C-alpha cells in the first residue's frame, strides 16, 4: 500500500509539472488514467479478504514503468526552449530584451527560425519576398545548362526510365540505378533531376508561394549542387557512397508524400528534406565515427569527437555552395531579418530556417543518438503525434511566441525522424534489395576491421571479418530487433504508409532467424563460391 501511495504521489507530481510545461497534455493524462487504474487494482487486491500479492505486484510494476516513461518525457520537455518560454519567472520578471538575450545565448531557442516556420506553415498563399545574399541574380555559365541537358538525356534512356519509374515506391532500387553504365557516377543528379521534373511541381510551388524568385535558375542551381555531390561522395566507400545517398533520398521522398507528413510540412520542408538526404553522407571516407575518434583523425580533432562525420557532411555541403556560385541554391532563398517591413509575412528568414533544418536533420543521423531518438519517438507516438499546426494569430504575444517555438521543435523532430528512418531502412526493403545493401555494409565494416588489425588496433564491433563471415544472420537479426524495429513500430502507428516497411521488416527478420537456425554462412546467404570474398 505504501508503494502504491508513493507511486500515486509521484504520478501527481509528474502530471502537475508536465501541465506547467504544456507538453503533450493529452498523452500524459491518458497515461495517468492508466496509472491510477493500475494502482487502484493493486489496492483492491491488497484489501481483499484473500490477499492477492502477485496481482498487486504486477499492477504496481506496470504503473512504475508508466511513471518512468512520463519522467523521461518531463525531463526532455524541461530542456526544450519552448518550456523556458512558459516559465513564469522568465515571462513575468524580465523585460522582452532581457528575455530574448537569455534565450538566444543560453538555450537553443531560435526565434527567427520559429517565426519563419510559422509564416511558412500559416501563410500558404502569401508571398515571402526577401533579398538573396548574392545581391542579385548570378549569371549561369553554359556548362550548367549542358549539365542539365546531359541529365535529361540519361533519364530518358529506356533502361534508366524503367528504374526511375519506381521512384514513387518504397521498393525503388538505387543499386540498380547506380549499376547502369550510362549513369556511372551521376546517380544523385539523375535521381534528383527526375524528382524535380516528374514527381510533382515542388519547386514550382515554392515559386508560387514567393519563397524563390526564379523557378528555372533555382532548379538549375540545385541540379548543379546534386552534380557536385556526385563527385564529392567517395568512390572507395563501399556502402556510404552516392548510391546510398540516392536510396535515402528516394525513401525520404516516399515518406514526405505520405498523408501524415504532408499535413504537417510545407513544400519548402519537403525540398529541404530531399536536400538533407542527398548530402547527409557526402565525403564519408568509409570508416565510421569510432575509427575517427580512435585514430584522433583531423576530423575528430576538429569536431571534438562529437558527431564527427555528420558535422563534416553538412559543413562540406555549405562550403561547396559558398565556393561555387553555380550550385548555390541556398543563396537564392530570402534572408530578410525578422520584423522588417510592415507586412508580417515579409519577415521569414528562409536561409536561417533551411540552414537550421539541414543541420538538425543531418546531425540526427548520428547513430549515437539513436536510443534517445527511439524513446522520444515512442513517447511522441503514445501521445498521438500532433495535429496539423493551427494559427497563433488569436493568442497573446508571449503565448504565441512559445507556441511558435513548440511548433518548430515538433517540425524539426518530425523531419529528423524521417531522415533517420530512411537512413536505416535497408532491412525494410524487399529481400533482394535488402541483401544487396547488407553485402555492401558488411564489406565496408570488414575493410575497416582489416585496417584496424593491420595497425594493431582493437577491431571495432561488427568489423571483424573472420567472426562476421559465420554470424551474418545473427548480426542482422539483432540489428533489426534492437535498432530498426523499435524505430519503425511507433513510426508506422503514425504514418500509415510506413506499415508496408514494417511488414517487410518483420518478414526479413523471420528470414534471418531461419538462416541463423540452420547456421548459414556468408557464402551460403549470398550464394557465393565458398572462397568468395566480401
C-alpha positions in Angstrom: 0.0 0.0 0.0 2.9 2.4 0.8 4.4 1.7 -2.6 1.1 2.4 -4.2 0.7 5.7 -2.4 4.3 6.7 -3.3 3.6 5.8 -7.0 0.4 7.9 -6.9 2.2 10.9 -5.4 4.9 10.6 -8.0 2.4 10.5 -10.7 0.6 13.5 -9.4 3.9 15.5 -9.3 4.8 14.5 -12.8 1.4 15.4 -14.1 1.5 18.8 -12.5 4.9 19.6 -13.8 4.0 18.4 -17.3 0.9 20.6 -17.3 3.0 23.5 -16.3 5.3 22.8 -19.3 2.3 22.4 -21.6 3.8 19.5 -23.5 1.7 16.6 -24.7 -1.1 17.1 -22.2 -3.5 14.6 -23.7 -0.9 11.8 -23.8 0.2 12.4 -20.2 -3.4 12.5 -19.0 -4.1 9.2 -20.7 -1.1 7.6 -19.1 -2.1 9.0 -15.7 -5.5 7.4 -16.0 -3.8 4.1 -16.7 -1.5 4.5 -13.7 -4.4 5.3 -11.4 -6.3 2.3 -12.6 -3.3 0.1 -12.0 -2.8 1.5 -8.5 -6.5 1.0 -7.7 -6.4 -2.6 -8.9 -3.3 -3.2 -6.7 -5.0 -1.6 -3.7 -8.1 -3.7 -4.2 -6.0 -6.8 -4.4 -4.4 -6.0 -1.1 -7.8 -5.1 0.5 -9.5 -8.4 -0.4 -10.0 -11.0 2.4 -7.8 -13.3 0.5 -4.7 -11.2 -0.3 -3.5 -11.3 -3.9 0.1 -10.1 -3.7 1.0 -11.2 -7.2 -1.8 -9.2 -8.8 -0.8 -6.2 -6.7 2.9 -6.6 -7.6 2.1 -7.0 -11.4 0.0 -3.8 -11.5 2.4 -1.7 -9.4 5.2 -2.8 -11.8 3.3 -1.6 -14.8 2.4 1.6 -13.0 6.1 2.2 -12.2 7.0 1.7 -15.9 4.5 4.2 -17.0 5.7 6.8 -14.4 9.3 6.2 -15.5 8.2 6.9 -19.1 6.5 10.1 -18.1 9.6 11.1 -16.1 11.7 10.8 -19.2 9.3 12.9 -21.2 9.2 15.5 -18.5 12.9 15.7 -18.4 13.1 16.2 -22.1 10.3 18.8 -22.1 12.1 20.8 -19.5 15.2 21.1 -21.6 13.3 22.5 -24.6 13.3 26.2 -25.3 9.5 26.2 -25.5 9.3 25.1 -21.9 11.5 28.0 -20.8 9.3 30.4 -22.8 6.4 29.3 -20.5 8.5 29.7 -17.3 6.6 32.1 -15.0 9.6 33.9 -13.7 11.2 34.4 -17.1 8.0 35.7 -18.6 6.8 37.9 -15.8 10.0 39.2 -14.1 12.2 40.0 -17.2 11.9 42.6 -20.0 11.4 41.5 -23.5 15.0 42.4 -24.4 16.5 40.5 -21.4 14.3 37.5 -22.1 15.4 37.5 -25.8 19.1 37.7 -24.7 18.7 34.9 -22.2 17.0 32.6 -24.7 19.4 33.4 -27.6 22.6 33.0 -25.6 21.8 30.3 -23.0 19.4 28.0 -24.8 18.9 26.6 -28.3 15.9 28.8 -28.8 15.8 30.2 -32.3 13.1 32.9 -32.5 13.8 33.7 -36.2 13.6 30.1 -37.3 10.4 29.5 -35.2 8.9 32.6 -36.7 9.9 31.6 -40.2 8.4 28.1 -39.7 5.1 29.8 -38.5 5.0 32.0 -41.6 5.7 29.1 -43.9 3.0 26.9 -42.3 0.3 29.6 -41.8 0.7 31.6 -45.0 0.2 29.2 -47.9 -0.9 31.9 -50.3 1.1 35.0 -49.1 4.4 35.8 -50.9 7.6 35.8 -48.9 9.9 38.3 -50.6 13.4 39.0 -49.5 17.0 39.6 -50.5 19.4 37.0 -51.6 23.0 37.1 -50.3 24.3 37.5 -53.8 22.7 40.9 -54.2 21.1 39.9 -57.5 20.8 37.0 -59.9 24.0 35.3 -60.7 24.5 34.6 -64.4 25.0 30.9 -65.0 27.7 29.6 -67.3 26.6 27.5 -70.2 28.1 24.4 -68.6 25.1 24.3 -66.2 22.6 24.1 -69.0 24.7 21.5 -70.7 24.8 19.5 -67.4 21.1 19.7 -67.1 20.7 18.5 -70.7 23.0 15.6 -70.1 21.0 14.6 -67.0 17.8 14.7 -69.1 19.3 12.6 -71.8 20.3 9.9 -69.2 16.9 10.0 -67.6 15.2 9.3 -70.9 17.3 6.2 -71.7 14.8 3.2 -71.7 16.7 1.2 -69.0 17.1 4.2 -66.8 13.5 5.3 -67.3 12.3 1.9 -66.3 14.2 2.0 -63.0 13.1 5.6 -62.3 9.5 4.6 -62.9 9.6 3.1 -59.4 10.8 6.3 -57.8 7.4 6.8 -56.1 7.5 3.4 -54.5 9.2 2.0 -51.4 10.9 -0.7 -53.4 12.8 1.7 -55.6 16.2 0.1 -56.3 19.0 2.6 -56.0 21.7 0.0 -56.5 20.1 -1.0 -59.9 20.3 2.7 -61.0 23.9 3.0 -59.9 24.9 -0.1 -61.9 23.6 1.3 -65.2 26.8 2.2 -67.2 25.4 5.4 -68.6 24.6 6.6 -65.1 28.1 5.9 -63.8 28.9 8.5 -61.1 25.8 10.6 -61.8 23.2 8.7 -59.8 22.4 11.6 -57.4 21.9 14.2 -60.1 19.9 11.7 -62.3 17.6 10.8 -59.5 17.3 14.3 -58.2 16.6 15.6 -61.8 13.9 13.0 -62.2 12.2 14.0 -58.9 12.3 17.7 -59.9 10.8 17.1 -63.3 8.5 14.2 -62.9 7.4 13.9 -59.2 5.1 16.9 -58.9 5.8 20.6 -59.1 7.7 21.0 -55.8 10.0 23.9 -56.9 7.2 25.5 -58.8 5.1 25.5 -55.6 7.9 27.3 -53.9 8.0 29.9 -56.6 4.2 30.4 -56.4 4.4 31.0 -52.7 7.1 33.6 -53.2 9.9 31.5 -51.5 12.1 31.7 -54.6 12.2 34.2 -57.4 13.1 32.1 -60.4 12.0 28.5 -60.8 14.4 27.8 -63.7 17.5 29.3 -62.2 16.8 27.7 -58.8 16.3 24.2 -60.4 19.5 24.6 -62.4 21.4 25.6 -59.3 20.0 22.7 -57.3 20.8 20.2 -60.1 24.3 21.6 -60.2 24.6 21.1 -56.5 23.5 17.5 -56.8 26.1 17.0 -59.6 28.8 18.4 -57.2 27.6 15.9 -54.5 28.0 13.1 -57.1 31.7 14.0 -57.4 32.2 14.5 -53.6 30.9 11.1 -52.4 34.0 8.9 -52.1 34.1 6.0 -54.5 36.1 3.9 -52.1 33.3 3.9 -49.6 31.7 0.6 -50.4 28.4 1.4 -48.6 28.4 5.1 -47.8 28.7 6.2 -51.4 26.4 8.1 -53.8 24.1 5.0 -54.3 23.3 5.1 -50.6 22.5 8.8 -50.9 20.1 8.1 -53.7 18.5 5.3 -51.7 18.0 7.5 -48.6 16.7 10.4 -50.8 14.2 8.1 -52.5 12.9 6.7 -49.2 12.7 10.3 -47.8 10.7 11.3 -50.9 8.3 8.4 -50.3 7.9 9.4 -46.6 7.4 13.1 -47.4 4.5 12.3 -49.8 2.6 10.3 -47.1 -0.6 12.0 -45.8 0.6 12.4 -42.2 3.8 14.2 -43.2 2.2 16.3 -46.0 -0.4 17.7 -43.5 2.4 18.8 -41.1 5.0 20.2 -43.6 5.3 22.7 -46.4 6.8 22.4 -49.9 10.0 24.0 -48.6 10.2 21.4 -45.8 9.8 18.7 -48.5 12.6 20.2 -50.6 14.8 20.7 -47.5 14.3 17.0 -46.6 15.4 15.9 -50.1 18.5 18.2 -49.9 19.4 16.8 -46.5 19.0 13.3 -47.7 21.2 13.8 -50.7 24.0 15.4 -48.7 23.7 13.5 -45.5 26.8 11.3 -46.0 28.8 13.4 -48.5 32.6 12.9 -48.2 32.1 9.8 -46.0 35.5 8.0 -46.0 34.2 4.5 -45.4 35.3 4.5 -41.8 33.0 5.3 -39.0 33.0 7.8 -36.1 34.6 5.3 -33.8 37.5 4.9 -36.2 37.9 8.7 -36.5 37.9 9.1 -32.7 40.2 6.1 -32.1 42.7 7.5 -34.7 42.4 11.1 -33.5 41.9 12.0 -37.1 41.9 15.6 -38.2 38.0 15.4 -38.4 37.9 14.0 -34.8 40.1 16.9 -33.6 38.1 19.5 -35.4 34.7 18.2 -34.1 35.8 17.1 -30.6 34.6 13.5 -31.1 31.0 14.7 -31.3 29.0 13.6 -34.4 32.3 13.8 -36.3 31.2 12.7 -39.7 27.8 14.2 -39.5 29.2 17.6 -38.8 31.7 17.2 -41.7 28.9 16.2 -44.1 26.8 19.3 -43.6 29.8 21.6 -43.4 31.2 20.3 -46.7 27.8 20.9 -48.4 27.7 24.5 -47.3 31.4 25.1 -48.1 30.7 23.7 -51.6 27.9 26.2 -52.2 29.9 29.1 -50.8 32.8 28.3 -53.1 30.8 27.7 -56.3 28.1 30.1 -57.2 26.7 27.9 -59.9 25.4 25.4 -57.4 24.5 27.8 -54.6 20.7 27.4 -54.5 20.9 28.3 -50.8 21.7 32.0 -51.5 18.5 32.2 -53.7 16.3 31.9 -50.6 15.1 35.1 -48.9 17.1 36.2 -45.8 15.3 39.3 -44.6 15.6 40.0 -40.9 12.7 39.2 -38.5 10.3 42.1 -38.2 11.4 44.1 -41.3 8.7 45.9 -43.1 5.1 46.4 -42.3 3.9 43.1 -43.8 4.0 40.3 -41.1 4.6 37.8 -43.9 7.7 39.8 -45.0 9.7 38.6 -42.0 10.6 35.0 -42.7 14.4 34.4 -42.8 14.3 31.3 -45.0 18.0 31.0 -45.2 18.3 30.7 -41.4 15.3 28.3 -41.3 16.7 26.0 -44.0 20.2 26.0 -42.6 18.9 25.1 -39.2 16.8 22.3 -40.7 19.6 20.8 -42.7 22.0 20.8 -39.8 19.4 19.3 -37.4 18.4 16.6 -39.8 21.9 15.5 -40.7 23.2 15.5 -37.1 20.2 13.4 -36.2 21.6 10.6 -38.4 24.4 10.0 -35.9 23.7 6.5 -34.6 25.0 7.5 -31.1 21.7 9.4 -30.8 19.5 6.5 -31.9 18.5 5.3 -28.4 17.3 8.7 -27.3 15.5 9.2 -30.6 13.7 5.9 -30.2 12.5 6.9 -26.7 11.3 10.3 -28.0 9.5 8.8 -30.9 7.8 6.2 -28.7 6.6 9.0 -26.4 5.5 11.1 -29.4 3.5 8.2 -30.8 1.9 7.3 -27.5 0.7 10.9 -27.2 -0.9 10.6 -30.6 1.7 12.7 -32.5 0.5 16.2 -33.0 -2.2 17.8 -35.2 -1.5 20.0 -38.2 -0.4 23.4 -36.9 -3.0 26.0 -36.0 -2.7 29.7 -36.4 -1.3 31.7 -33.4 -2.9 35.0 -34.5 -5.5 35.0 -31.8 -3.1 34.3 -28.9 -1.3 36.9 -26.7 2.2 37.7 -27.8 4.1 35.6 -25.2 1.8 32.6 -25.7 2.1 32.9 -29.5 5.9 33.0 -29.2 6.0 29.8 -27.1 3.6 28.1 -29.5 5.9 29.0 -32.4 8.9 27.6 -30.7 7.0 24.4 -29.9 5.8 24.1 -33.5 9.4 24.5 -34.7 10.6 21.8 -32.3 7.8 19.4 -33.5 8.6 20.2 -37.1 12.4 19.5 -36.7 11.7 16.3 -34.7 9.4 15.1 -37.5 11.9 15.8 -40.2 14.8 14.4 -38.2 12.7 11.2 -37.7 12.0 10.9 -41.5 15.7 11.2 -42.5 16.9 8.8 -39.7 14.2 6.3 -40.7 15.2 6.5 -44.3 18.9 6.1 -43.4 18.3 2.8 -41.5 15.6 1.5 -43.9 17.7 -1.1 -45.8 16.4 -4.0 -43.7 12.8 -2.9 -44.6 13.3 -3.3 -48.3 12.3 -6.4 -50.4 14.8 -9.2 -49.8 16.8 -8.9 -53.0 17.4 -5.2 -52.4 18.0 -5.7 -48.6 20.6 -8.4 -49.4 22.4 -6.1 -51.8 22.8 -3.4 -49.1 23.7 -5.9 -46.4 26.5 -7.2 -48.5 27.8 -3.7 -49.1 27.6 -2.6 -45.4 29.4 -5.7 -44.3 32.2 -5.2 -46.9 32.7 -1.6 -45.6 32.8 -2.7 -42.0 35.2 -5.5 -42.6 37.5 -3.3 -44.6 37.7 -1.1 -41.6 38.4 -4.1 -39.4 41.1 -5.3 -41.7 42.8 -1.9 -41.4 42.4 -1.8 -37.6 44.0 -5.2 -37.4 46.9 -4.2 -39.7 47.6 -1.2 -37.5 47.5 -3.3 -34.3 44.3 -1.6 -33.0 41.3 -3.3 -31.3 38.9 -4.3 -34.0 35.7 -2.3 -33.8 32.3 -4.0 -33.2 30.9 -5.7 -36.3 34.2 -5.1 -38.2 35.9 -8.5 -37.6 35.8 -10.3 -40.9 36.6 -13.7 -39.5 33.8 -13.7 -36.9 31.4 -11.8 -39.2 31.6 -14.4 -42.0 29.9 -17.0 -39.8 27.5 -14.8 -37.9 25.9 -12.6 -40.6 22.3 -13.8 -39.9 22.6 -13.4 -36.1 24.1 -9.9 -36.5 21.4 -8.8 -39.0 18.6 -10.3 -36.8 19.9 -8.4 -33.8 20.2 -5.1 -35.8 16.5 -5.5 -36.8 15.3 -6.4 -33.4 17.2 -3.9 -31.3 17.6 -1.0 -33.7 15.3 -0.8 -36.7 12.0 -2.4 -35.5 11.8 -0.3 -32.3 12.0 2.8 -34.5 9.7 1.7 -37.3 7.0 0.3 -35.0 6.0 3.7 -33.5 6.5 5.4 -36.8 4.1 3.0 -38.5 1.5 3.9 -35.9 1.6 7.5 -37.1 2.4 7.2 -40.8 0.1 4.5 -42.2 2.2 4.1 -45.4 5.1 3.0 -43.2 3.2 -0.1 -42.3 4.4 -1.5 -45.6 8.0 -1.0 -44.5 7.3 -2.5 -41.0 5.7 -5.6 -42.6 8.6 -6.2 -44.9 11.0 -5.7 -42.0 9.2 -8.4 -40.0 9.4 -10.8 -42.9 13.1 -10.2 -43.3 13.5 -10.7 -39.5 11.9 -14.1 -39.8 14.1 -15.0 -42.8 17.3 -14.0 -40.9 16.1 -16.1 -38.0 15.7 -19.1 -40.2 19.2 -18.6 -41.7 20.6 -18.3 -38.2 18.9 -21.5 -37.0 20.4 -23.5 -39.9 23.8 -22.0 -39.4 24.0 -20.3 -42.8 27.4 -18.7 -43.6 28.1 -15.6 -45.6 28.8 -17.6 -48.7 25.6 -19.5 -48.4 23.5 -16.5 -47.7 24.8 -14.6 -50.7 25.2 -17.7 -52.9 28.9 -17.1 -53.5 31.6 -19.7 -54.0 33.0 -21.0 -50.7 36.2 -19.0 -51.2 34.3 -15.8 -52.2 35.4 -12.6 -50.5 33.5 -9.6 -49.2 
